Amino acid sequence: MGRASADKRPDNGGLPDIRSRAAVVLDARTGAEVYGKDADSVRAIASTTKIFVAMAVRKKGIELDGWTEISREDAKAAIGGSRTRLDIGQSFKNVDLLRAMLMSSDNRAPTALGRAAGMTPKQLIAAMNGVAKDLGLKKTRFTDTSGLRGNVSTAREMALALRAALTDPVLAEIMGTTTAEVRSKSNYARIQYNTTNVPMILGTYKVAGGKTGFTNAAGYCFITGATVKSRDYLFVFLGADGKETRFADFSRAARWLDEGAPGAKVAPRAAPAKGKRTATAGEAARVKVKAKGKARR
């Protein structure tokens, strides 16, 4: 079977054959739904949760160049998650803890970041729920700092949350980075973090940044921003059965947009006139970061 026939189902008007249980593609500027599959169903969201941690501590005014020591409480909060490389007793810059959390989903980082911003874990959870409320996300709820237990949202609300996160130049720069070295204050730890955003690594499309996640309850999840035919979109895939399925779903959806998005709920807007391309949220953010002299080491 050829790629084109594998990407589309013959009985659904040319829409992409998305395998994740819930998905949405939104126009990043207007928020209009271009494609949706159970986009408003409430589901567990795993580590995509962490964009809310990042927005909450940024709103609280966390000192990016400050140092925070990893504690036993951080280790306790991360029990049940994937392997960490943030050792108890080592101190890291807060901006590097954001990198560890957003690029490699380290589960010790959220509570450490919350503490750096002056919040207990309970206060951090309250702040995350506050971010959701401020964004008008009525189905998004948090009971855990990392996404290992209990947090829920919808594909549509996660797309809108990602749009908000990408307007933050620091978060956009981090989520748009493929690799970064993080060092502890003592220089004992020198950690190479790589993004888990596979489409960004492949480079077929211009990817602004996003977040992955997995738990047994949530399945494999992926949220990302990307530019297709000079237009910015938000892609969310929740509840995929396989690790690579969410990335294949992105490829199917992006190719569908590339082909004109037949059957789209809202037709993609016409591309801007030649020479009038608008920068993506991630690109604009990275320009701001560089202008301020705060580019990644």
DRENKOLMI-27261 format. One record per atom (N, C-alpha, C): x negated, y negated, z negated. Coordinates in steps of 0.02 Angstrom, whole numbers, padded with zeros to 5 digits, always signed. Atoms other than C-alpha are relative to their C-alpha. Layout:
REM DRENKOLMI-27261
XYZ;...
REM end
This chain:
REM DRENKOLMI-27261
-00042+00060+00000;+00000+00000+00000;-00044-00062+00000;+00040+00060-00004;-00071-00172+00048;+00013-00046-00058;-00005+00045+00057;-00098-00313-00074;+00065-00039+00001;-00060+00041-00004;+00047-00418-00009;+00061+00039-00022;-00058-00039+00018;+00173-00276-00027;-00002+00020-00073;+00006-00017+00071;+00105-00233-00199;+00018-00059-00044;-00011+00059+00040;+00123-00413-00257;+00074-00019-00006;-00069+00020-00001;+00308-00428-00214;+00046+00060+00002;-00050-00052-00004;+00462-00324-00236;+00047-00016+00058;-00042+00015-00058;+00570-00307-00079;+00071-00020-00018;-00070+00012+00017;+00731-00329-00177;+00010-00063-00043;-00009+00058+00044;+00699-00494-00268;-00016-00066+00034;+00005+00063-00034;+00691-00628-00135;-00070-00028+00007;+00068+00023-00010;+00503-00636-00117;-00036-00021-00063;+00033+00018+00062;+00466-00667-00301;-00056+00048-00017;+00057-00045+00017;+00304-00597-00371;+00023+00056-00047;-00017-00058+00041;+00311-00426-00454;-00038-00004-00066;+00032+00011+00065;+00267-00481-00630;+00016+00058-00046;-00008-00060+00042;+00239-00333-00747;+00008-00016-00074;-00008+00019+00070;+00230-00425-00914;+00074-00004-00017;-00070-00001+00020;+00390-00415-01014;+00033-00069+00001;-00026+00068-00003;+00411-00604-01021;-00053-00043+00034;+00047+00042-00037;+00334-00736-00909;+00034-00065+00022;-00026+00062-00028;+00352-00913-00848;-00056-00035+00037;+00045+00046-00034;+00269-01030-00724;+00036-00067+00001;-00029+00067+00003;+00302-01214-00756;-00043-00049+00039;+00036+00058-00027;+00256-01370-00659;-00028-00038-00060;+00031+00029+00059;+00131-01445-00780;+00020-00073-00012;-00017+00071+00009;+00183-01625-00748;+00071-00009-00023;-00071+00011+00015;+00372-01609-00754;+00028+00049-00050;-00027-00052+00043;+00394-01450-00856;+00054+00042+00034;-00051-00038-00036;+00512-01382-00722;-00021+00072+00009;+00014-00071-00008;+00525-01193-00711;-00002+00019+00074;+00008-00024-00068;+00458-01125-00547;+00016+00074+00004;-00014-00071+00005;+00467-00943-00600;+00012+00017-00073;-00012-00022+00068;+00539-00859-00753;+00024+00072-00004;-00022-00068+00015;+00563-00685-00823;+00008+00005-00076;-00014-00001+00072;+00647-00677-00994;-00040-00055-00035;+00043+00054+00023;+00564-00845-01021;+00020-00028-00068;-00023+00027+00064;+00669-00887-01174;+00012+00054-00053;-00004-00054+00049;+00661-00719-01261;-00053-00009-00054;+00047+00008+00055;+00580-00728-01433;-00042+00064-00007;+00046-00057+00003;+00425-00618-01442;-00059-00017-00045;+00063+00010+00035;+00270-00593-01547;-00052-00028+00049;+00046+00036-00045;+00128-00700-01477;-00074+00013-00015;+00069-00019+00014;-00030-00627-01557;-00045-00062-00006;+00049+00053+00010;-00185-00738-01546;+00010-00062+00042;-00016+00064-00032;-00109-00865-01428;+00022-00050-00053;-00012+00041+00060;-00056-00930-01599;-00053-00053-00011;+00057+00041+00021;-00228-01007-01616;-00001-00069+00033;-00003+00068-00027;-00190-01155-01502;+00037-00046-00049;-00036+00040+00050;-00072-01213-01641;-00045-00015-00059;+00050+00014+00052;-00210-01195-01771;-00043-00059+00022;+00043+00052-00027;-00320-01303-01660;+00036-00068+00000;-00036+00063-00001;-00186-01436-01636;+00013-00026-00070;-00015+00020+00068;-00144-01437-01821;-00061-00031-00034;+00060+00028+00033;-00323-01466-01881;-00023-00063+00035;+00017+00062-00036;-00353-01596-01746;+00046-00057-00023;-00047+00050+00024;-00197-01688-01802;-00018-00023-00070;+00020+00015+00068;-00262-01680-01980;-00064-00041-00003;+00061+00040-00003;-00422-01766-01924;-00063+00037-00020;+00059-00040+00018;-00548-01625-01946;-00064-00033+00026;+00065+00027-00020;-00729-01684-01941;-00036+00052+00044;+00028-00049-00046;-00798-01598-01787;-00073+00017-00015;+00071-00012+00014;-00980-01617-01838;-00013+00022-00072;+00009-00025+00068;-00948-01562-02017;-00014+00074-00001;+00018-00071+00007;-01008-01392-02081;+00048+00034-00048;-00044-00039+00043;-00896-01257-02156;-00028+00070-00009;+00026-00066+00016;-00952-01099-02244;+00055+00052+00004;-00047-00056-00005;-00864-00935-02203;+00005+00034-00069;-00011-00027+00067;-00787-00866-02363;+00031+00069+00002;-00034-00065+00006;-00719-00701-02426;+00075-00007+00014;-00071+00011-00016;-00545-00778-02411;+00011+00001+00075;-00004-00002-00073;-00577-00802-02225;-00002+00072+00025;+00006-00070-00019;-00630-00620-02211;+00064+00038-00017;-00062-00034+00020;-00474-00564-02305;+00056-00016+00048;-00053+00020-00046;-00361-00663-02189;-00007+00034+00068;+00014-00030-00066;-00443-00578-02039;+00006+00076+00001;-00005-00072+00004;-00416-00399-02099;+00053+00026+00049;-00045-00028-00050;-00337-00295-01962;-00012-00027+00070;+00015+00029-00064;-00407-00400-01822;-00063+00030+00032;+00059-00024-00035;-00548-00373-01700;-00064-00021-00036;+00065+00012+00031;-00733-00379-01744;-00017-00074-00001;+00022+00069+00007;-00800-00545-01808;-00076-00004+00003;+00072+00012+00004;-00973-00620-01791;-00015-00060-00044;+00009+00055+00048;-00947-00757-01921;-00010+00031-00069;+00017-00035+00063;-01037-00688-02074;+00018-00042-00061;-00013+00033+00064;-00982-00729-02251;-00064-00032-00026;+00057+00036+00027;-01097-00859-02327;-00037-00043+00050;+00031+00041-00051;-01152-00934-02161;+00045-00061+00015;-00037+00062-00016;-01101-01114-02119;-00007-00017+00074;-00001+00017-00071;-01051-01171-01946;+00033-00069+00009;-00034+00063-00016;-01004-01337-01868;+00073+00014+00016;-00071-00010-00012;-00817-01359-01860;+00017+00005+00074;-00013-00005-00071;-00822-01388-01673;-00019+00069+00026;+00020-00067-00021;-00913-01221-01657;+00050+00052-00025;-00052-00045+00024;-00780-01136-01763;+00061-00004+00047;-00053+00005-00051;-00653-01204-01638;-00019+00041+00062;+00023-00040-00058;-00758-01125-01500;+00008+00075-00014;-00007-00071+00017;-00765-00958-01591;+00072+00021+00001;-00071-00017+00004;-00577-00963-01616;+00034+00000+00068;-00036+00008-00063;-00520-01022-01445;-00031+00040+00057;+00033-00036-00054;-00649-00936-01335;+00001+00076-00012;+00006-00071+00015;-00670-00769-01424;+00049+00024-00053;-00055-00019+00045;-00522-00770-01544;-00022+00028-00067;+00024-00024+00065;-00624-00744-01703;+00052-00016-00053;-00055+00008+00048;-00497-00716-01842;-00021-00029-00067;+00022+00034+00060;-00605-00788-01980;+00001-00076+00007;+00004+00072-00013;-00606-00959-01898;+00061-00039-00022;-00058+00042+00016;-00425-01016-01927;+00003-00025-00071;-00004+00023+00069;-00426-01020-02117;-00060-00044-00018;+00058+00042+00012;-00603-01092-02117;+00012-00070+00028;-00016+00065-00030;-00545-01231-02001;+00053-00036-00042;-00050+00031+00043;-00393-01261-02109;-00031-00029-00062;+00034+00024+00060;-00503-01277-02263;-00042-00062+00017;+00040+00058-00021;-00618-01397-02168;+00043-00062+00008;-00047+00056-00008;-00465-01505-02134;+00039-00015-00064;-00031+00014+00064;-00414-01500-02317;+00064+00037-00013;-00062-00037+00006;-00278-01368-02303;-00012+00071-00025;-00002-00071+00019;-00245-01204-02393;+00032+00039+00057;-00033-00038-00053;-00185-01060-02283;+00075-00016+00005;-00072+00016-00002;-00004-01099-02333;+00012-00068+00030;-00007+00066-00029;-00028-01281-02291;-00015-00001+00074;+00015-00005-00071;-00106-01236-02125;+00060+00029+00038;-00060-00028-00032;+00044-01127-02081;+00055-00052+00005;-00050+00053-00001;+00159-01270-02129;-00017-00052+00054;+00021+00049-00050;+00057-01387-02018;+00011+00028+00071;-00012-00031-00066;+00068-01264-01872;+00075-00003+00017;-00072+00006-00011;+00257-01258-01893;+00020-00073+00013;-00013+00071-00012;+00253-01448-01899;-00018-00020+00071;+00018+00013-00070;+00163-01454-01731;+00055+00025+00046;-00054-00028-00042;+00296-01340-01656;+00063-00044-00004;-00059+00043+00008;+00434-01451-01727;-00009-00065+00038;+00013+00063-00035;+00352-01609-01660;+00005+00008+00076;-00004-00012-00072;+00344-01529-01487;+00070+00022+00023;-00068-00020-00017;+00528-01481-01495;+00007+00074+00015;+00000-00072-00013;+00491-01294-01494;+00043+00034-00053;-00048-00023+00050;+00644-01225-01582;-00004+00074-00015;+00004-00073+00011;+00604-01039-01565;-00069+00022-00022;+00068-00016+00020;+00422-01047-01618;-00007-00004-00075;+00005-00002+00074;+00386-00994-01798;-00065+00036-00020;+00064-00028+00023;+00226-00955-01894;+00005+00020-00073;+00006-00024+00068;+00197-00852-02050;-00071+00022-00015;+00068-00026+00004;+00013-00811-02020;-00046-00047+00038;+00046+00047-00031;-00141-00912-01973;-00033+00024+00064;+00039-00026-00056;-00217-00796-01843;+00042+00031+00056;-00041-00035-00050;-00072-00712-01752;+00001+00074-00010;+00001-00072+00012;-00107-00541-01825;+00067+00026-00025;-00063-00022+00032;+00061-00537-01914;+00054-00053+00007;-00062+00037+00008;+00233-00609-01883;+00015-00060+00042;-00014+00061-00037;+00214-00762-01771;+00038+00014+00064;-00041-00011-00059;+00341-00780-01631;+00010-00066+00038;-00018+00056-00042;+00383-00894-01486;+00032+00028+00064;-00025-00022-00065;+00444-00884-01306;-00051-00019+00053;+00046+00017-00054;+00353-00891-01141;+00005-00075+00017;-00008+00071-00017;+00427-01063-01103;-00031-00045-00053;+00026+00043+00053;+00382-01136-01272;-00075+00004-00005;+00073-00005+00001;+00205-01069-01264;-00030-00040+00058;+00024+00040-00056;+00185-01152-01093;-00001-00074-00019;-00004+00070+00020;+00241-01318-01165;-00052-00016-00054;+00052+00009+00051;+00125-01296-01315;-00069-00006+00032;+00064+00002-00034;-00022-01261-01200;-00008-00067+00036;+00004+00065-00033;+00019-01418-01100;-00022-00053-00050;+00018+00048+00052;+00007-01518-01262;-00073+00009-00021;+00069-00013+00021;-00157-01434-01312;-00050-00025+00052;+00046+00021-00053;-00236-01473-01144;-00006-00075+00008;+00008+00073-00001;-00206-01659-01167;-00052-00023-00051;+00052+00015+00048;-00330-01653-01311;-00068+00012+00033;+00063-00009-00037;-00502-01683-01232;-00047+00051-00031;+00044-00048+00033;-00595-01580-01362;+00024+00071+00012;-00027-00068-00009;-00479-01429-01350;-00003+00020+00073;+00003-00016-00072;-00472-01440-01160;-00071+00018+00021;+00070-00015-00016;-00663-01443-01150;-00018+00069-00024;+00017-00066+00028;-00677-01291-01263;+00034+00055+00040;-00037-00053-00036;-00541-01190-01175;-00021+00004+00073;+00023-00001-00069;-00616-01238-01007;-00072+00021+00008;+00070-00021-00001;-00789-01172-01052;-00005+00076+00003;+00006-00073-00007;-00844-00998-01000;-00048+00031-00050;+00048-00028+00047;-00991-00977-01119;-00029-00055-00043;+00029+00050+00045;-01065-01066-01270;-00040+00036-00054;+00039-00027+00055;-01199-01033-01400;+00017-00037-00064;-00017+00028+00065;-01151-01060-01582;-00055+00021-00049;+00052-00015+00049;-01283-01073-01719;+00024-00019-00070;-00015+00016+00069;-01264-01068-01906;-00048-00055-00024;+00041+00055+00027;-01334-01210-02013;-00070+00024-00017;+00066-00028+00019;-01475-01097-02072;-00039+00026+00060;+00029-00029-00061;-01511-01040-01893;-00007+00076-00005;+00000-00073+00006;-01490-00861-01957;+00042+00031+00055;-00045-00027-00051;-01346-00834-01837;-00004-00043+00063;-00003+00032-00066;-01359-00874-01652;+00046+00044+00042;-00053-00042-00028;-01200-00813-01569;+00019-00026+00069;-00022+00017-00067;-01157-00812-01384;+00073+00018+00007;-00071-00012-00010;-00971-00832-01357;+00018-00008+00074;-00023+00002-00070;-00889-00796-01189;+00076-00003+00000;-00073+00004-00005;-00714-00840-01137;+00031+00068+00016;-00038-00060-00018;-00584-00702-01127;+00048-00014+00057;-00044+00021-00055;-00496-00798-00987;-00030+00025+00066;+00030-00032-00059;-00537-00681-00841;+00010-00040+00064;-00007+00040-00061;-00461-00790-00701;-00048-00059+00002;+00048+00055+00002;-00574-00933-00758;-00069+00025+00022;+00065-00029-00018;-00726-00820-00741;-00002+00017+00074;-00002-00020-00070;-00672-00756-00570;-00004-00060+00047;+00006+00061-00038;-00650-00932-00505;+00040-00003+00065;-00041+00003-00061;-00523-00892-00369;+00043-00063+00001;-00038+00062+00008;-00418-01036-00435;-00033-00043-00053;+00026+00046+00050;-00463-01190-00535;+00040+00007-00064;-00035-00014+00062;-00418-01139-00712;-00020-00052-00053;+00014+00053+00049;-00403-01278-00842;-00017+00028-00068;+00013-00029+00065;-00408-01163-00992;+00062+00031-00029;-00057-00034+00030;-00298-01054-01100;-00022+00045-00057;+00014-00044+00058;-00295-00914-01228;+00030+00069+00014;-00025-00068-00004;-00274-00726-01234;+00020+00024-00070;-00017-00028+00065;-00204-00616-01372;+00025+00071+00008;-00027-00068+00000;-00159-00438-01419;+00013+00022-00072;-00015-00042+00059;-00072-00345-01560;+00047+00054+00026;-00046-00053-00020;+00030-00186-01553;+00070-00028+00010;-00067+00028-00004;+00187-00289-01583;+00008-00046+00060;-00005+00050-00053;+00148-00422-01453;-00017+00028+00069;+00027-00021-00063;+00065-00319-01318;-00056-00048+00021;+00052+00043-00025;-00064-00406-01209;+00030-00065+00026;-00027+00066-00016;-00033-00594-01191;-00053-00044+00032;+00046+00045-00034;-00109-00731-01085;+00037-00065+00017;-00026+00066-00018;-00074-00918-01072;-00056-00039+00032;+00053+00038-00034;-00168-01031-00953;+00029-00054+00043;-00016+00051-00050;-00163-01187-00848;-00044+00011+00061;+00040-00008-00061;-00220-01182-00667;+00028-00044+00055;-00019+00040-00058;-00216-01281-00507;+00006+00044+00061;-00011-00037-00062;-00142-01205-00350;+00025-00049+00052;-00018+00046-00054;-00134-01304-00188;+00006-00071-00026;+00006+00067+00026;-00182-01463-00280;+00055-00019-00050;-00051+00013+00051;-00040-01445-00406;-00016+00039-00063;+00015-00030+00065;-00056-01406-00591;+00060+00039-00026;-00052-00044+00027;+00043-01262-00666;-00021+00028-00067;+00010-00035+00063;+00062-01178-00834;+00026+00070+00009;-00017-00071-00008;+00064-00987-00834;+00001+00033-00068;-00002-00038+00062;+00120-00879-00979;+00025+00070+00015;-00019-00070-00008;+00127-00689-00983;-00003+00033-00069;-00005-00030+00066;+00185-00601-01142;+00022+00073+00005;-00024-00068+00004;+00203-00417-01183;-00021+00046+00055;+00025-00046-00051;+00098-00336-01047;-00023+00065-00033;+00021-00065+00027;+00064-00150-01072;-00075+00012+00004;+00071-00012-00010;-00114-00154-01007;-00041-00064-00006;+00044+00058+00011;-00261-00268-01044;-00008-00041+00063;+00010+00035-00063;-00286-00311-00860;+00065-00022+00033;-00064+00015-00033;-00101-00321-00817;+00016-00074-00003;-00015+00072+00006;-00083-00499-00883;-00040-00042+00049;+00041+00037-00048;-00226-00557-00772;+00022+00015+00071;-00028-00017-00066;-00156-00463-00622;+00065-00038+00011;-00062+00040-00005;+00010-00549-00658;-00016-00072+00019;+00021+00068-00019;-00079-00717-00651;-00018-00003+00074;+00020-00001-00071;-00156-00671-00483;+00060+00005+00046;-00060-00007-00041;+00012-00616-00415;+00040-00065+00003;-00038+00062+00003;+00096-00776-00473;-00036-00056+00038;+00038+00052-00034;-00044-00888-00408;+00002+00009+00075;-00004-00013-00072;-00045-00804-00237;+00069-00017+00027;-00069+00017-00019;+00144-00824-00231;+00007-00075+00009;-00001+00073-00007;+00124-01011-00261;-00039-00021+00062;+00041+00016-00058;-00012-01015-00129;+00037+00011+00065;-00039-00017-00060;+00110-00938-00005;+00064-00040+00007;-00059+00042-00005;+00241-01071-00037;+00055+00016-00049;-00047-00017+00054;+00333-00989-00183;+00070+00014+00024;-00067-00017-00023;+00479-00908-00090;+00044+00023-00058;-00047-00019+00052;+00632-00893-00202;-00010-00036-00066;+00013+00037+00061;+00564-01016-00331;+00062-00035-00026;-00057+00035+00030;+00690-01088-00454;-00002-00074+00016;+00011+00069-00021;+00619-01260-00421;-00059+00001+00048;+00054-00003-00050;+00517-01279-00262;-00059-00042-00023;+00060+00040+00017;+00338-01335-00293;+00001-00067+00037;+00002+00066-00031;+00315-01520-00258;-00052+00000+00056;+00047+00005-00056;+00227-01570-00098;-00068-00022-00027;+00067+00019+00020;+00040-01588-00112;-00011-00075+00013;+00013+00071-00011;-00026-01768-00127;-00036-00011+00065;+00033+00017-00062;-00093-01858+00024;-00074+00013-00005;+00071-00016-00001;-00270-01816+00076;-00039-00057-00033;+00039+00049+00036;-00393-01902-00039;+00034-00028-00061;-00038+00026+00057;-00260-01932-00171;+00009+00053-00054;-00008-00055+00048;-00284-01774-00274;-00003-00026-00072;-00001+00018+00070;-00238-01796-00457;-00038+00052-00040;+00039-00047+00041;-00357-01720-00584;+00045+00041-00044;-00037-00042+00048;-00293-01575-00687;-00011-00027-00070;+00008+00022+00069;-00268-01602-00872;-00068+00020-00028;+00065-00023+00025;-00423-01499-00908;-00057-00039+00030;+00053+00038-00032;-00529-01592-00781;-00004-00071-00029;-00001+00067+00028;-00474-01761-00846;-00029-00001-00071;+00025-00004+00068;-00511-01707-01023;-00075+00007-00001;+00072-00010-00001;-00685-01647-00979;-00038-00063+00020;+00031+00063-00019;-00723-01813-00895;-00004-00046-00061;+00000+00042+00059;-00672-01903-01055;-00053+00022-00050;+00050-00025+00047;-00782-01791-01160;-00070-00020+00022;+00066+00018-00024;-00932-01821-01050;-00013-00075-00007;+00008+00072+00005;-00900-02007-01050;-00017-00022-00071;+00014+00016+00070;-00907-02007-01239;-00066+00031-00024;+00064-00030+00019;-01071-01911-01237;+00007+00058-00047;-00013-00055+00046;-00993-01764-01327;+00004+00067+00037;-00002-00062-00037;-01019-01631-01196;-00032+00056-00040;+00025-00059+00036;-01055-01454-01257;-00076+00004+00006;+00072-00010+00001;-01234-01417-01307;-00022+00046+00057;
REM end
